[in-house]
Amino acid sequence: MEETRGAAMAYYANMSNKKQKEVVKFFNSIDKNGDGEVSTEEFLGFIRKKGFNTELPQNVFKLLDENNDGTLNFDETVTFFYMITFKKFTFCKGCGIYLSGLHFICVKCHKADKEKTYDLCNSCFRDKNHSHTHTKFLDNDALLRRKGIMGKMFNVVVKVLKVGAALHGLLS
């Protein structure tokens, strides 16, 4: 979760003033009593109202509560905003832990629906601690790099075809 917190705060620090004000408004919309902290009740009310209760694991509040004081401060809520905005709710289908770093993704599921992937932590993938029907997995970094290479190759093929079409038009 530390990596996600760092990314969230980096994004926030580099946002426009207008966008930062939106994040403050987001925080205030959850902090119903205005005490500068989001209680578990306020948090649960927000996720139920927004329909996130089916997507989030039970321990998401505890994951966000970095200092373990039972409430979310502004920075911890910025992390939640980041997770919602960039759909960073990735949990291992084997053991349920939050996946913020390198992990494995089912290639077939990823191709079918990039929003609903089958993700595994390194341990569950190594120990085969899952009951997934597909067998081809790549780590998220390898998958990203592979997509970059495939995209570049596609662009080269398109350029070659365009040049070929242009030459064909000139020759006929």
N, C-alpha and C positions, 0 to 999 in steps of 0.2 A: 504494500500500500504506500510505502514511502516514495517510490518512484512516481506513482500517480499524484500524490500530494505535491511533489516537486514540480511536476508538469503543470498541475492546476495553478499553482502560485506563479509560475513563469508566464503562463497564458494571461493570468489576471494582471500581472505587472506590465505586460506589453499591450493590454487592451486600450482602446481609446477611452477618454473620460466618459463618453456617452455609454459605452458598453459596461464600464465599471459601475456606473450609476444603475444600470439594469441589474447587475449582480447584487448591489446593495438592496435594490427593490425586491429581488428574489429572496434575499435573506429576511428582509422585513415581512414578506408575505408568509413566511414559515413561522417566524418569531411573533406569534399572535399577541402575547402579552407585553411585547416591547422591552423585555428585560435584557436584551443583548445576547441571549443564549437560546438555543433551540432545545427544548426538552424532548424526551422520547414521545410524550403524548402529542406535542406539536408536530414532530417529525412524522409519526404514524398517521396523524390526521391529514397531513399534506400528501403523503404517498397514496393514501386511500382515495382522497379527493381527485388526484391526478391519474389514478389507475395504475400506479407503479407496484401495488402490493402483490400482483401476480408475477412480476418480473424480478423483484428483489429478494434475495435470501433473507432469512430472519435476522442474521447477524450483521446486516449492513450498517446499522446505527453504531454498533460496537466497533466495526472497522473504521468508520469515519471519526469516531471519538478518540483522537490521537492521545490526548492527555488523560483519558479514562476518568473524567470527572462526572460522567452521566449526562452531559449536555454537549451540544455542538456550538463552538464559538464561530466567529465570522470566517476565519481561515478554513476551518473544518467544513463549513457550509460551502465555501468556494470550491472545495474538492468535490462535494456532492454536485454542485452546479456543473463543474467540468465533466463529471461522470455522466450526467444526464445529457449534456450538450453533445459530447463526443461518443455517446453510447459505450461507455467504459464499464459495463457491467458484465464482466467475463469471469465465470466461475468454473472450476474443474467439474466435469460431469462424473468423475470418479469419486473424489473425496469432498468436493464442495468448497475448497478454499478459493479465495479471490486471486485471480491471475492478473498481475500487473506487468510482469516481465515476460521473459521467454517462456513459451509453452507450445504445445502441439495442437494442431487444428486438422480435422478431417477434411481432406482435399475435396472429396465428392460433395459433402454437405456445404462447404464454402462456395463451391461453384454453383450449387443449387440456390442458395440463399445466404448472401453475405451477412445478413442481420441475425440469422439463426444458425450459428455454427455449432459444431460439436468440439469442445475444447477440453484438453487434458493437461494437468500439471506434468512436469518432467517425471516425477515418481510414479504417478498412475500410468503414464504411457510406458515407462520402462518396465514396470511390474505387471502390466496388462490388467490393471485394476479398473476395468470398465466392461460394459457389455454392449458395445457398439457393433453394428453389422458390417460397416465398411472397414477396410484395413489400411488404406493409404493415408498416412498422416505426414505433415511437414511442420517444422517449427514455424512460428509466426514470422520470424526474420527471413527464413529461407523462402517462405511463401511470398512474402513481399518482394524479395529480390527476384524470384522466378517470374512474378507478374511483370516486373520492370523489364526484364530481358525479353519476355514474350511480347510485351507491348512495343518495344523497340524493333523487334523482328517484324511485327505486323506493319509498323510504319514504313520500314524499308521495303517490304513486299508491295505495299500500296504505291510507294514512289516509283518502284520499278514498273509496276503495271501502268501507272500514269505516263511514264516516259515511253513505254512500249506502245501505248495507245496513241500518244502524240506522234511518235515516229511512224506508226502504221497509217495515221491520217495523212502524214506528209508524203508517204510513199505511194499511196493509192490514188 
